[in-house]
Amino acid sequence: MIKSLLKYFVMSFLGLLLAGISLVVAGNLEGYYTEEQVRSYDPKLGRDKVTIRKTFYAGDRWRKDEGWYGVTIARFDLDRIYVLDVTAETYVEITPEFLQNFASEGLSAFGRPTGVEGEYDFPEDLFVRTDATKDIGLWECYQVTTNPKYRTERSPYVVFWYTTDIDFPVQIYGEQLKQIFGDSPEVNKLFSRLNEFPGYPVRTEANIPNGNVVTILTKIERVTNMDPELFEVPKKYTKVDFPD
């Protein structure tokens, strides 16, 4: 459960760069709303599962609604993350500090093993830009991928499609990476590697030995009247213990 949650947060962050400072405007928040198509292979079903991820970003908080996967609310201003089960109307509460104890598991999908168990490196040439280009939605994109020299038959690798048609302040992305995974040398190196390429990844292809996860941005809007209740756990929900 812990490992899958950490990798979920990594995929979420790499799929979209966060932007905007949280502002209160007449009792509401200002930020961004996005929609992404998330396609992942389910080995139990033997086919892909597709969901639409709806995300609200408002600086020090965000909410991700992923249909049958449930809802995750991050409240960095409260040092809390809530994972909601919308069917059972229950939620679990964890802290970023708790997740940071397992950060190496979450970052393992993108780093290079050092040979020491649980340690990963992010060399300067971890990601490379290729000559490949293509249009995705309204945007002209170029390809960035894990350097082939660091790939093995069983190691994960990532393919990004960046566009310079969307301009977000990536430093906010880096700050929230640190809030989730801690202000460690590994986190700083990962963000530094991603920040080497201009623009914004509108498509992320995370390839793992048992399948892949493809995330495609389909919609992005600036919102000036975001309801603060979006970032609150509904009162009717019951708190439960974090599963083992």
LUMKOL-417409 format. One record per residue (C-alpha): residue in three letters; residue number from 1; x, y negated, z. Coordinates in nm, 2 decimals. Each point is the difference from the previous one (the first is absolute). Last residue first. Layout:
N
+------+-----+--------+--------+--------+
! type ! seq !      X !      Y !      Z !
+------+-----+--------+--------+--------+
!  ALA ! NUM !      X !      Y !      Z !
...
+------+-----+--------+--------+--------+
//
This chain:
244
+------+-----+--------+--------+--------+
! type ! seq !      X !      Y !      Z !
+------+-----+--------+--------+--------+
!  ASP ! 244 !  -0.10 !   0.22 !   0.64 !
!  PRO ! 243 !  -0.32 !  -0.21 !  -0.04 !
!  PHE ! 242 !   0.00 !  -0.36 !   0.13 !
!  ASP ! 241 !  -0.26 !  -0.01 !   0.28 !
!  VAL ! 240 !  -0.35 !  -0.14 !  -0.07 !
!  LYS ! 239 !  -0.15 !  -0.35 !   0.01 !
!  THR ! 238 !  -0.37 !  -0.01 !  -0.08 !
!  TYR ! 237 !  -0.14 !  -0.22 !  -0.28 !
!  LYS ! 236 !  -0.33 !  -0.19 !   0.07 !
!  LYS ! 235 !   0.19 !  -0.32 !   0.07 !
!  PRO ! 234 !   0.15 !  -0.01 !  -0.35 !
!  VAL ! 233 !   0.38 !  -0.02 !   0.00 !
!  GLU ! 232 !   0.10 !  -0.36 !  -0.10 !
!  PHE ! 231 !   0.19 !  -0.11 !  -0.30 !
!  LEU ! 230 !  -0.30 !  -0.04 !  -0.23 !
!  GLU ! 229 !  -0.16 !  -0.20 !   0.28 !
!  PRO ! 228 !   0.23 !  -0.29 !  -0.09 !
!  ASP ! 227 !  -0.22 !  -0.06 !  -0.31 !
!  MET ! 226 !   0.22 !  -0.12 !  -0.29 !
!  ASN ! 225 !  -0.10 !  -0.34 !  -0.13 !
!  THR ! 224 !   0.30 !  -0.12 !  -0.20 !
!  VAL ! 223 !   0.06 !   0.30 !  -0.21 !
!  ARG ! 222 !   0.27 !   0.02 !  -0.28 !
!  GLU ! 221 !  -0.10 !   0.29 !  -0.23 !
!  ILE ! 220 !   0.18 !   0.31 !  -0.13 !
!  LYS ! 219 !  -0.15 !   0.28 !  -0.21 !
!  THR ! 218 !   0.11 !   0.32 !  -0.18 !
!  LEU ! 217 !   0.33 !   0.08 !   0.18 !
!  ILE ! 216 !   0.11 !   0.35 !  -0.08 !
!  THR ! 215 !   0.12 !   0.26 !   0.25 !
!  VAL ! 214 !   0.12 !   0.34 !  -0.12 !
!  VAL ! 213 !   0.07 !   0.27 !   0.26 !
!  ASN ! 212 !   0.19 !   0.31 !  -0.10 !
!  GLY ! 211 !   0.02 !   0.38 !   0.04 !
!  ASN ! 210 !   0.16 !   0.27 !   0.21 !
!  PRO ! 209 !   0.36 !  -0.11 !  -0.04 !
!  ILE ! 208 !  -0.07 !  -0.37 !   0.04 !
!  ASN ! 207 !  -0.05 !  -0.27 !  -0.26 !
!  ALA ! 206 !  -0.11 !  -0.35 !   0.10 !
!  GLU ! 205 !  -0.12 !  -0.19 !  -0.30 !
!  THR ! 204 !  -0.07 !  -0.36 !   0.08 !
!  ARG ! 203 !  -0.19 !  -0.24 !  -0.24 !
!  VAL ! 202 !  -0.05 !  -0.37 !   0.05 !
!  PRO ! 201 !   0.36 !  -0.05 !   0.13 !
!  TYR ! 200 !   0.05 !  -0.37 !   0.05 !
!  GLY ! 199 !   0.26 !  -0.24 !  -0.15 !
!  PRO ! 198 !   0.37 !  -0.02 !  -0.02 !
!  PHE ! 197 !   0.21 !   0.30 !   0.09 !
!  GLU ! 196 !   0.26 !  -0.01 !   0.28 !
!  ASN ! 195 !  -0.27 !  -0.02 !   0.26 !
!  LEU ! 194 !  -0.06 !   0.38 !   0.00 !
!  ARG ! 193 !   0.37 !   0.06 !   0.09 !
!  SER ! 192 !  -0.01 !  -0.26 !   0.27 !
!  PHE ! 191 !  -0.31 !   0.15 !   0.15 !
!  LEU ! 190 !   0.15 !   0.34 !   0.02 !
!  LYS ! 189 !   0.33 !  -0.14 !   0.15 !
!  ASN ! 188 !  -0.19 !  -0.20 !   0.26 !
!  VAL ! 187 !  -0.20 !   0.31 !   0.10 !
!  GLU ! 186 !   0.31 !   0.21 !   0.03 !
!  PRO ! 185 !   0.19 !  -0.26 !   0.20 !
!  SER ! 184 !  -0.29 !   0.00 !   0.25 !
!  ASP ! 183 !  -0.25 !  -0.27 !   0.08 !
!  GLY ! 182 !  -0.28 !   0.25 !   0.08 !
!  PHE ! 181 !  -0.21 !   0.23 !  -0.23 !
!  ILE ! 180 !  -0.34 !  -0.17 !   0.02 !
!  GLN ! 179 !   0.08 !  -0.35 !   0.11 !
!  LYS ! 178 !   0.32 !   0.01 !  -0.21 !
!  LEU ! 177 !  -0.19 !   0.09 !  -0.32 !
!  GLN ! 176 !  -0.23 !  -0.29 !   0.10 !
!  GLU ! 175 !   0.29 !  -0.25 !  -0.01 !
!  GLY ! 174 !   0.12 !   0.14 !  -0.33 !
!  TYR ! 173 !  -0.34 !  -0.04 !  -0.16 !
!  ILE ! 172 !  -0.01 !  -0.36 !   0.13 !
!  GLN ! 171 !   0.34 !  -0.06 !  -0.17 !
!  VAL ! 170 !  -0.16 !   0.11 !  -0.33 !
!  PRO ! 169 !  -0.17 !  -0.33 !  -0.06 !
!  PHE ! 168 !  -0.25 !   0.09 !  -0.27 !
!  ASP ! 167 !   0.02 !  -0.08 !  -0.37 !
!  ILE ! 166 !  -0.21 !   0.20 !  -0.24 !
!  ASP ! 165 !   0.09 !  -0.02 !  -0.38 !
!  THR ! 164 !   0.36 !   0.12 !   0.08 !
!  THR ! 163 !  -0.11 !   0.36 !  -0.03 !
!  TYR ! 162 !   0.16 !   0.31 !   0.15 !
!  TRP ! 161 !  -0.08 !   0.36 !  -0.08 !
!  PHE ! 160 !   0.15 !   0.22 !   0.27 !
!  VAL ! 159 !   0.12 !   0.36 !  -0.02 !
!  VAL ! 158 !   0.09 !   0.18 !   0.32 !
!  TYR ! 157 !   0.19 !   0.32 !   0.08 !
!  PRO ! 156 !  -0.04 !   0.29 !   0.24 !
!  SER ! 155 !   0.28 !   0.26 !   0.03 !
!  ARG ! 154 !  -0.05 !   0.37 !  -0.09 !
!  GLU ! 153 !   0.16 !   0.02 !  -0.34 !
!  THR ! 152 !   0.25 !  -0.27 !   0.09 !
!  ARG ! 151 !   0.00 !  -0.37 !  -0.06 !
!  TYR ! 150 !   0.28 !  -0.24 !   0.11 !
!  LYS ! 149 !   0.17 !  -0.02 !  -0.34 !
!  PRO ! 148 !  -0.34 !  -0.07 !  -0.16 !
!  ASN ! 147 !  -0.02 !  -0.34 !   0.17 !
!  THR ! 146 !  -0.35 !  -0.03 !   0.15 !
!  THR ! 145 !  -0.20 !  -0.20 !  -0.25 !
!  VAL ! 144 !  -0.08 !  -0.35 !  -0.13 !
!  GLN ! 143 !  -0.21 !  -0.05 !  -0.31 !
!  TYR ! 142 !  -0.12 !  -0.32 !  -0.16 !
!  CYS ! 141 !  -0.35 !  -0.14 !  -0.01 !
!  GLU ! 140 !  -0.22 !  -0.23 !  -0.21 !
!  TRP ! 139 !  -0.32 !  -0.06 !   0.20 !
!  LEU ! 138 !  -0.37 !  -0.01 !  -0.08 !
!  GLY ! 137 !  -0.06 !   0.36 !   0.06 !
!  ILE ! 136 !   0.34 !   0.18 !  -0.01 !
!  ASP ! 135 !   0.20 !  -0.09 !  -0.31 !
!  LYS ! 134 !   0.32 !   0.19 !  -0.06 !
!  THR ! 133 !   0.38 !  -0.03 !   0.02 !
!  ALA ! 132 !   0.28 !   0.25 !   0.02 !
!  ASP ! 131 !   0.36 !  -0.14 !  -0.02 !
!  THR ! 130 !   0.08 !   0.13 !   0.35 !
!  ARG ! 129 !   0.05 !  -0.19 !   0.33 !
!  VAL ! 128 !   0.18 !   0.20 !   0.27 !
!  PHE ! 127 !  -0.08 !   0.09 !   0.36 !
!  LEU ! 126 !   0.25 !   0.15 !   0.24 !
!  ASP ! 125 !   0.28 !  -0.20 !  -0.15 !
!  GLU ! 124 !   0.08 !  -0.19 !   0.32 !
!  PRO ! 123 !  -0.01 !   0.31 !   0.21 !
!  PHE ! 122 !  -0.30 !   0.07 !   0.23 !
!  ASP ! 121 !   0.11 !   0.27 !   0.25 !
!  TYR ! 120 !  -0.20 !   0.25 !   0.19 !
!  GLU ! 119 !   0.04 !   0.16 !   0.35 !
!  GLY ! 118 !  -0.23 !   0.26 !   0.15 !
!  GLU ! 117 !   0.26 !   0.28 !  -0.01 !
!  VAL ! 116 !   0.35 !  -0.13 !  -0.10 !
!  GLY ! 115 !   0.08 !   0.08 !  -0.36 !
!  THR ! 114 !  -0.06 !  -0.36 !  -0.10 !
!  PRO ! 113 !  -0.33 !   0.07 !  -0.17 !
!  ARG ! 112 !  -0.09 !  -0.26 !  -0.27 !
!  GLY ! 111 !  -0.29 !  -0.22 !   0.08 !
!  PHE ! 110 !  -0.34 !  -0.03 !  -0.15 !
!  ALA ! 109 !  -0.22 !   0.28 !   0.13 !
!  SER ! 108 !   0.21 !   0.01 !   0.32 !
!  LEU ! 107 !  -0.13 !  -0.34 !   0.11 !
!  GLY ! 106 !  -0.31 !   0.14 !   0.18 !
!  GLU ! 105 !   0.20 !   0.28 !   0.17 !
!  SER ! 104 !   0.27 !  -0.24 !   0.11 !
!  ALA ! 103 !  -0.25 !  -0.23 !   0.15 !
!  PHE ! 102 !  -0.12 !   0.25 !   0.26 !
!  ASN ! 101 !   0.07 !  -0.20 !   0.31 !
!  GLN ! 100 !  -0.11 !  -0.30 !  -0.19 !
!  LEU !  99 !  -0.35 !   0.13 !  -0.01 !
!  PHE !  98 !  -0.03 !  -0.03 !   0.37 !
!  GLU !  97 !   0.14 !  -0.36 !  -0.01 !
!  PRO !  96 !  -0.26 !  -0.09 !  -0.26 !
!  THR !  95 !  -0.26 !   0.09 !   0.25 !
!  ILE !  94 !  -0.28 !   0.26 !  -0.01 !
!  GLU !  93 !  -0.38 !   0.01 !   0.04 !
!  VAL !  92 !  -0.22 !   0.28 !  -0.12 !
!  TYR !  91 !  -0.35 !  -0.06 !  -0.12 !
!  THR !  90 !  -0.35 !   0.16 !   0.00 !
!  GLU !  89 !  -0.31 !  -0.05 !  -0.21 !
!  ALA !  88 !   0.00 !   0.37 !  -0.09 !
!  THR !  87 !  -0.05 !  -0.07 !  -0.37 !
!  VAL !  86 !   0.20 !  -0.33 !   0.00 !
!  ASP !  85 !   0.30 !   0.15 !   0.16 !
!  LEU !  84 !   0.20 !  -0.31 !   0.09 !
!  VAL !  83 !   0.38 !  -0.04 !   0.04 !
!  TYR !  82 !   0.08 !  -0.30 !   0.21 !
!  ILE !  81 !   0.34 !  -0.17 !   0.01 !
!  ARG !  80 !   0.10 !  -0.22 !   0.29 !
!  ASP !  79 !   0.26 !  -0.26 !   0.10 !
!  LEU !  78 !  -0.27 !  -0.26 !   0.05 !
!  ASP !  77 !   0.12 !  -0.25 !  -0.26 !
!  PHE !  76 !   0.11 !   0.30 !  -0.20 !
!  ARG !  75 !  -0.36 !   0.11 !  -0.04 !
!  ALA !  74 !   0.00 !   0.28 !  -0.26 !
!  ILE !  73 !  -0.34 !   0.14 !  -0.08 !
!  THR !  72 !  -0.02 !   0.34 !  -0.18 !
!  VAL !  71 !  -0.32 !   0.13 !  -0.15 !
!  GLY !  70 !  -0.10 !   0.35 !  -0.10 !
!  TYR !  69 !   0.14 !   0.25 !  -0.25 !
!  TRP !  68 !  -0.35 !   0.06 !  -0.14 !
!  GLY !  67 !  -0.01 !  -0.36 !  -0.13 !
!  GLU !  66 !   0.34 !  -0.16 !   0.02 !
!  ASP !  65 !  -0.07 !  -0.33 !   0.19 !
!  LYS !  64 !   0.32 !  -0.17 !   0.10 !
!  ARG !  63 !   0.00 !  -0.30 !   0.24 !
!  TRP !  62 !   0.28 !  -0.24 !   0.07 !
!  ARG !  61 !   0.13 !  -0.23 !   0.27 !
!  ASP !  60 !   0.29 !  -0.24 !   0.07 !
!  GLY !  59 !  -0.04 !  -0.17 !  -0.34 !
!  ALA !  58 !  -0.36 !   0.05 !  -0.11 !
!  TYR !  57 !  -0.01 !   0.30 !  -0.24 !
!  PHE !  56 !  -0.32 !   0.17 !  -0.09 !
!  THR !  55 !   0.03 !   0.33 !  -0.18 !
!  LYS !  54 !  -0.24 !   0.22 !  -0.21 !
!  ARG !  53 !   0.15 !   0.33 !  -0.10 !
!  ILE !  52 !  -0.20 !   0.17 !  -0.28 !
!  THR !  51 !   0.03 !   0.38 !   0.02 !
!  VAL !  50 !   0.11 !   0.28 !  -0.23 !
!  LYS !  49 !   0.08 !   0.36 !   0.09 !
!  ASP !  48 !   0.21 !   0.19 !  -0.26 !
!  ARG !  47 !  -0.04 !   0.37 !  -0.05 !
!  GLY !  46 !   0.09 !   0.34 !   0.15 !
!  LEU !  45 !  -0.24 !  -0.04 !   0.28 !
!  LYS !  44 !   0.24 !   0.11 !   0.27 !
!  PRO !  43 !   0.30 !  -0.16 !  -0.18 !
!  ASP !  42 !  -0.17 !  -0.34 !   0.00 !
!  TYR !  41 !   0.17 !  -0.23 !  -0.25 !
!  SER !  40 !  -0.04 !  -0.37 !   0.07 !
!  ARG !  39 !  -0.16 !  -0.29 !  -0.19 !
!  VAL !  38 !  -0.04 !  -0.33 !   0.17 !
!  GLN !  37 !  -0.18 !  -0.27 !  -0.20 !
!  GLU !  36 !   0.06 !  -0.34 !   0.16 !
!  GLU !  35 !  -0.22 !  -0.29 !   0.11 !
!  THR !  34 !   0.13 !  -0.31 !   0.15 !
!  TYR !  33 !  -0.12 !  -0.28 !   0.23 !
!  TYR !  32 !   0.24 !  -0.28 !   0.11 !
!  GLY !  31 !   0.03 !  -0.25 !   0.28 !
!  GLU !  30 !  -0.19 !  -0.26 !   0.19 !
!  LEU !  29 !  -0.19 !   0.07 !   0.33 !
!  ASN !  28 !  -0.34 !  -0.13 !   0.11 !
!  GLY !  27 !  -0.11 !  -0.22 !   0.29 !
!  ALA !  26 !  -0.01 !  -0.32 !  -0.21 !
!  VAL !  25 !   0.33 !   0.09 !  -0.17 !
!  VAL !  24 !   0.24 !   0.19 !   0.23 !
!  LEU !  23 !   0.33 !   0.08 !  -0.18 !
!  SER !  22 !   0.20 !   0.31 !  -0.03 !
!  ILE !  21 !   0.30 !  -0.05 !  -0.22 !
!  GLY !  20 !  -0.02 !   0.14 !  -0.35 !
!  ALA !  19 !   0.15 !   0.30 !  -0.17 !
!  LEU !  18 !   0.06 !   0.37 !   0.04 !
!  LEU !  17 !   0.17 !   0.19 !  -0.28 !
!  LEU !  16 !  -0.20 !   0.30 !  -0.12 !
!  GLY !  15 !   0.06 !   0.36 !  -0.07 !
!  LEU !  14 !   0.32 !   0.01 !   0.20 !
!  PHE !  13 !  -0.19 !  -0.10 !   0.32 !
!  SER !  12 !  -0.27 !   0.26 !  -0.04 !
!  MET !  11 !   0.23 !   0.27 !  -0.10 !
!  VAL !  10 !   0.22 !  -0.07 !   0.31 !
!  PHE !   9 !  -0.31 !  -0.01 !   0.23 !
!  TYR !   8 !  -0.12 !   0.34 !  -0.14 !
!  LYS !   7 !   0.34 !   0.15 !   0.05 !
!  LEU !   6 !  -0.02 !  -0.10 !   0.37 !
!  LEU !   5 !  -0.35 !   0.15 !   0.03 !
!  SER !   4 !   0.10 !   0.32 !  -0.16 !
!  LYS !   3 !   0.30 !   0.04 !   0.23 !
!  ILE !   2 !  -0.20 !  -0.07 !   0.31 !
!  MET !   1 !  -0.28 !   0.24 !  -0.09 !
+------+-----+--------+--------+--------+
//
